Amino acid sequence: MSDDKPLDPQAAAAIARVRRLMMIATLTTVIAVGFVFVVIGYRVSHWQGSAPPPPPTPDLTATLPAGAKVLSSAVGEGRVVLTVEVNGAVELRSYDLNTLKPLARLRLAPER
């Protein structure tokens, strides 16, 4: 387009409008990319690192009567509940989750 012919006013207005829209799009893109870099920089500069590993848990042992058979177990609210069969009778035994100290024992027997 090395013609020296002047453009008509409508064409000149259309070109000016396209240039304005391109400037707006370019400016919006530059602002968005800059914002992404700012967020990344903020996250890197405020990096706390990974959480420290939990302290090792000691080996704990909960004792059951000889010949006891564990039927099921459940964990919740800081307790471990075992359903145990002892000599043909079913018991629910509750232990503290952290120390494995016995909390409760419920023997389930058929009604006579």
Secondary structure, DSSP 8 states (H G I E B T S, - for coil): --------HHHHHHHHHHHHHHHHHHHHHHHHHHHHHHHHHHHHHT-------------------TT-EEEEEEEETTEEEEEEEETTEEEEEEEETTT--EEEEEEE----
